[in-house]
Amino acid sequence: MDIVIALGGNAILQENEKGTFEEQYSNIKNTIKKIAEIIKMGNNVVITHGNGPQVGDIVSMYEWSKDKLPAMPLPVCGAESQGMIGYMIVQALENELHSLRIDKEIVGMLTRTVVDAKDEHFKNPSKPIGPFYTKDESDAITKEYGWAMAKENDKYRRVVASPVPVGIMEFNVIKRLHESGAVVVCTGGGGIPVAIENGESIGVNAVIDKDLASSLLARKLYADMFIMLTDVSNAFLGYGTKGQKAIEKISVEECEGYMKKGEFHEGTMKPKVEAALEFVKATGMPAVITSLANAEKAARLEAGTVITK
């Protein structure tokens, strides 16, 4: 089967970790063992991943060293994070497959994701990124750079738009590599956001939701399955309450009903459910939301929240 697997942030960086190379590579190696087992089952996979903490660290690095290093725009920071995480995934997977005597070509690809420059989200930036600032620092930054800033408790952070992904610049190459049997690692962090202006692609200061971009990729590939691996085993009804209930197998119609009732939280489970619904409705194939520990079972539709037509 052709499977697109979207790795959540916990596959790379665990809570309360400092984010050293050793920590992140160790987490990725553990993650890759699960992916390798799915490949061993005879599946052809495409791997996407998040980059939230990493791109935030890169932005912060430039901000903190701005007196010595020229700052890079957000699309460049996104590209840097893709290269870093992609390198670790490719290397770990290559070593793991070699140990299993599985001969597969693996490639990490910098990926640009197309957004509409007129997307309504640009009018209301809401995605926080980078370091925290005091009120005076925030005011000075707004004056100097024109950045949108938002209050978070008693501090301030830069906020950027999170537009809807509408295309993937490198899709044709990804498709050819995937069809050749290669494992492609791409669309990291939702992709480097670009808009098309006068026939040219222009990087834009935005952050694209990783799951929505992964869903777009999975739909364009006509994948047989779309799996989102996160830090919980299932999507839940009444999440966080005493009566919370894990959702196992559910239809698109039922799921959309729960969406309308506000069952899934904004910024956490809601984008994953939306991404799953878009994939299932477009392809008729199943989407799964589950934990990394359940990855192999998810590939057999034996674990997690399985959304079907």
C-alpha positions as CSV (number, residue, x, y, z in Angstrom):
1,M,0.0,0.0,0.0
2,D,1.0,3.6,-0.5
3,I,0.9,5.4,2.9
4,V,1.6,8.9,3.9
5,I,2.8,9.1,7.5
6,A,2.8,12.5,9.2
7,L,5.0,12.6,12.3
8,G,4.0,14.8,15.2
9,G,6.4,16.9,17.2
10,N,6.8,14.2,19.9
11,A,8.5,12.0,17.3
12,I,11.4,14.4,17.3
13,L,11.4,16.3,20.6
14,Q,9.8,15.2,23.9
15,E,8.3,17.4,26.6
16,N,10.9,18.9,29.0
17,E,13.8,18.1,26.7
18,K,16.4,20.8,25.9
19,G,16.4,20.0,22.2
20,T,20.0,18.9,21.8
21,F,21.0,17.0,18.7
22,E,21.5,13.9,20.8
23,E,18.0,14.1,22.2
24,Q,16.3,14.7,18.9
25,Y,18.3,12.1,17.0
26,S,17.6,9.5,19.7
27,N,13.8,10.2,19.5
28,I,13.9,10.0,15.7
29,K,15.8,6.7,15.8
30,N,13.0,5.3,18.1
31,T,10.4,6.7,15.8
32,I,12.1,5.2,12.7
33,K,11.9,1.7,14.1
34,K,8.1,2.0,13.9
35,I,8.3,3.3,10.3
36,A,10.7,0.6,9.3
37,E,8.3,-2.0,10.5
38,I,5.6,-0.5,8.4
39,I,7.9,-0.6,5.4
40,K,8.8,-4.2,6.2
41,M,5.1,-5.1,5.9
42,G,5.5,-4.2,2.2
43,N,4.2,-0.7,2.2
44,N,5.6,2.2,0.2
45,V,5.7,5.3,2.5
46,V,6.1,9.0,2.3
47,I,7.1,10.7,5.6
48,T,6.2,14.2,6.6
49,H,7.0,15.9,9.9
50,G,6.5,18.8,12.2
51,N,9.1,21.5,12.9
52,G,7.5,23.8,15.5
53,P,10.1,23.8,18.2
54,Q,13.0,23.7,15.8
55,V,12.0,26.6,13.5
56,G,11.2,28.6,16.7
57,D,14.7,27.9,18.0
58,I,16.2,29.0,14.6
59,V,14.1,32.2,14.6
60,S,15.2,32.8,18.3
61,M,18.9,32.2,17.4
62,Y,18.8,34.9,14.8
63,E,17.0,37.3,17.0
64,W,19.3,36.8,19.9
65,S,22.4,37.2,17.8
66,K,21.1,40.0,15.6
67,D,24.0,42.3,16.5
68,K,26.5,39.8,15.0
69,L,24.5,37.8,12.4
70,P,22.0,39.0,9.8
71,A,18.6,37.7,10.5
72,M,17.0,35.4,7.9
73,P,13.3,35.6,6.9
74,L,10.9,33.0,8.2
75,P,10.7,30.9,4.9
76,V,14.5,30.5,5.1
77,C,14.3,29.5,8.8
78,G,11.7,26.9,7.7
79,A,14.0,25.6,5.0
80,E,16.8,25.3,7.6
81,S,14.6,23.2,9.9
82,Q,13.5,21.0,7.0
83,G,17.1,20.3,6.2
84,M,18.1,19.5,9.8
85,I,15.2,17.2,10.6
86,G,15.2,15.6,7.1
87,Y,18.8,14.7,7.5
88,M,18.2,13.0,10.9
89,I,15.2,11.1,9.6
90,V,17.0,9.9,6.4
91,Q,20.1,8.8,8.2
92,A,18.2,7.0,10.9
93,L,15.9,5.2,8.4
94,E,18.8,4.3,6.2
95,N,20.6,2.7,9.1
96,E,17.5,0.9,10.4
97,L,16.5,-0.5,7.0
98,H,20.1,-1.7,6.5
99,S,20.0,-3.6,9.8
100,L,16.7,-5.2,8.6
101,R,18.3,-6.0,5.2
102,I,15.8,-3.9,3.3
103,D,17.1,-2.3,0.2
104,K,15.3,1.1,-0.2
105,E,16.4,4.4,-1.6
106,I,15.7,7.2,0.8
107,V,15.6,10.9,0.0
108,G,15.0,14.1,2.0
109,M,13.5,16.9,-0.1
110,L,13.2,20.6,0.7
111,T,9.5,21.3,-0.1
112,R,7.7,24.5,-0.8
113,T,4.0,24.7,-0.2
114,V,1.9,27.1,-2.2
115,V,-0.6,29.4,-0.4
116,D,-2.9,32.1,-1.7
117,A,-1.5,35.6,-1.1
118,K,-5.1,36.7,-0.5
119,D,-5.8,34.1,2.1
120,E,-7.9,35.6,4.8
121,H,-5.5,34.3,7.5
122,F,-3.0,37.0,6.4
123,K,-5.4,39.6,7.8
124,N,-5.4,38.0,11.2
125,P,-2.0,36.5,12.1
126,S,-2.4,34.1,15.1
127,K,0.4,31.5,15.0
128,P,3.0,32.4,17.7
129,I,6.7,31.8,16.8
130,G,10.0,32.7,18.2
131,P,11.1,34.2,21.6
132,F,9.1,36.0,24.2
133,Y,9.4,39.8,24.7
134,T,8.5,42.4,27.3
135,K,5.9,45.1,26.4
136,D,8.6,47.7,25.6
137,E,10.6,45.2,23.4
138,S,7.4,44.2,21.6
139,D,6.5,47.8,20.9
140,A,10.1,48.5,19.6
141,I,10.0,45.4,17.3
142,T,6.6,46.4,15.9
143,K,7.9,49.8,15.1
144,E,11.2,48.6,13.6
145,Y,10.0,45.5,11.7
146,G,6.2,45.9,11.5
147,W,5.7,42.4,13.0
148,A,2.3,41.5,14.5
149,M,2.7,40.8,18.2
150,A,0.3,39.1,20.6
151,K,0.2,39.0,24.4
152,E,0.8,35.6,26.0
153,N,0.3,35.9,29.8
154,D,2.6,38.8,30.8
155,K,4.9,38.5,27.7
156,Y,4.6,39.1,24.0
157,R,5.4,37.0,20.9
158,R,5.5,37.4,17.2
159,V,2.5,36.0,15.4
160,V,2.2,35.0,11.8
161,A,-0.5,33.8,9.5
162,S,-1.3,30.1,9.0
163,P,-2.8,30.1,5.5
164,V,-4.5,27.1,3.9
165,P,-2.1,25.0,1.7
166,V,-3.3,24.9,-2.0
167,G,-0.3,23.3,-3.8
168,I,3.1,21.6,-3.5
169,M,5.8,23.0,-5.7
170,E,7.9,19.8,-5.8
171,F,4.9,17.4,-6.1
172,N,5.8,16.0,-9.5
173,V,9.3,15.1,-8.3
174,I,7.9,13.6,-5.1
175,K,5.4,11.5,-7.1
176,R,8.1,10.2,-9.4
177,L,10.4,9.2,-6.5
178,H,7.5,7.6,-4.6
179,E,6.4,5.6,-7.7
180,S,10.0,4.4,-8.1
181,G,9.8,2.8,-4.7
182,A,11.9,5.4,-2.8
183,V,11.0,6.6,0.7
184,V,10.5,10.3,0.4
185,V,10.9,12.6,3.4
186,C,9.2,15.9,2.5
187,T,6.8,18.7,3.3
188,G,8.5,19.3,6.7
189,G,6.7,21.7,9.0
190,G,3.9,22.0,6.4
191,G,6.3,23.1,3.8
192,I,8.1,26.4,3.1
193,P,5.3,28.8,2.4
194,V,5.4,30.5,-1.0
195,A,2.9,32.5,-3.0
196,I,2.8,32.9,-6.8
197,E,3.2,36.5,-7.9
198,N,3.5,37.5,-11.6
199,G,4.5,33.9,-12.4
200,E,7.3,33.8,-9.7
201,S,7.2,31.9,-6.4
202,I,7.9,34.3,-3.5
203,G,8.5,33.2,0.1
204,V,6.0,34.5,2.6
205,N,6.1,35.0,6.3
206,A,3.7,32.3,7.4
207,V,3.5,28.9,9.1
208,I,1.5,26.1,7.4
209,D,-0.3,23.5,9.4
210,K,1.7,20.3,8.9
211,D,-1.3,18.0,9.0
212,L,-3.3,20.0,6.4
213,A,-0.3,20.1,4.1
214,S,0.3,16.3,4.6
215,S,-3.3,15.7,3.8
216,L,-3.0,17.7,0.6
217,L,0.1,15.6,-0.4
218,A,-1.7,12.4,0.4
219,R,-4.7,13.4,-1.7
220,K,-2.6,14.4,-4.7
221,L,-0.7,11.0,-4.4
222,Y,-4.0,9.1,-4.2
223,A,-2.5,7.3,-1.2
224,D,-4.2,4.2,0.1
225,M,-4.0,5.5,3.7
226,F,-3.1,8.6,5.6
227,I,-1.7,8.2,9.1
228,M,-1.1,11.0,11.6
229,L,1.1,10.0,14.5
230,T,0.7,12.2,17.6
231,D,1.0,12.0,21.4
232,V,-2.4,10.5,22.1
233,S,-3.8,7.1,21.1
234,N,-7.1,8.4,19.7
235,A,-9.2,11.4,19.1
236,F,-11.7,11.8,22.0
237,L,-15.2,12.9,22.7
238,G,-15.3,15.1,25.8
239,Y,-11.5,15.3,25.9
240,G,-10.1,16.4,29.2
241,T,-13.3,15.5,31.1
242,K,-14.1,12.6,33.4
243,G,-16.4,11.2,30.7
244,Q,-13.9,11.4,27.8
245,K,-14.4,8.6,25.3
246,A,-11.9,7.4,22.7
247,I,-13.2,7.4,19.1
248,E,-12.3,4.2,17.3
249,K,-13.9,3.6,13.9
250,I,-16.0,6.5,12.7
251,S,-17.6,7.7,9.4
252,V,-17.0,11.0,7.8
253,E,-20.7,12.0,8.4
254,E,-20.4,11.1,12.2
255,C,-17.1,12.9,12.5
256,E,-18.4,16.1,10.8
257,G,-21.3,16.1,13.2
258,Y,-18.9,16.1,16.2
259,M,-16.9,18.8,14.5
260,K,-20.0,21.0,14.3
261,K,-20.6,20.4,18.0
262,G,-17.1,21.7,18.8
263,E,-15.8,18.4,20.1
264,F,-12.2,18.9,18.8
265,H,-10.0,21.6,20.2
266,E,-8.6,24.3,18.0
267,G,-4.8,24.1,17.5
268,T,-4.6,20.5,18.8
269,M,-6.9,17.8,17.5
270,K,-9.2,19.9,15.2
271,P,-6.6,20.4,12.4
272,K,-5.8,16.7,12.5
273,V,-9.5,15.8,12.1
274,E,-10.0,18.3,9.4
275,A,-7.0,16.9,7.5
276,A,-8.3,13.4,7.9
277,L,-11.8,14.4,6.7
278,E,-10.3,16.1,3.6
279,F,-8.3,13.0,2.7
280,V,-11.1,10.5,3.2
281,K,-13.7,12.6,1.3
282,A,-11.4,13.1,-1.6
283,T,-10.0,9.6,-2.0
284,G,-12.5,7.3,-0.2
285,M,-9.5,5.7,1.6
286,P,-9.1,5.6,5.4
287,A,-7.2,8.1,7.6
288,V,-5.9,7.2,11.1
289,I,-5.0,9.4,14.1
290,T,-3.1,7.6,16.8
291,S,0.1,7.5,18.9
292,L,3.6,6.7,17.7
293,A,3.4,3.5,19.8
294,N,0.5,2.3,17.7
295,A,2.0,3.0,14.3
296,E,2.3,-0.6,13.1
297,K,-1.3,-1.4,14.2
298,A,-2.5,1.8,12.6
299,A,-1.1,0.6,9.2
300,R,-3.4,-2.5,9.6
301,L,-6.3,-0.3,10.8
302,E,-6.2,-2.0,14.2
303,A,-5.6,1.0,16.4
304,G,-6.3,4.7,16.8
305,T,-9.2,6.7,15.4
306,V,-10.0,5.3,12.0
307,I,-12.0,7.6,9.8
308,T,-13.7,6.1,6.8
309,K,-16.1,7.1,4.0
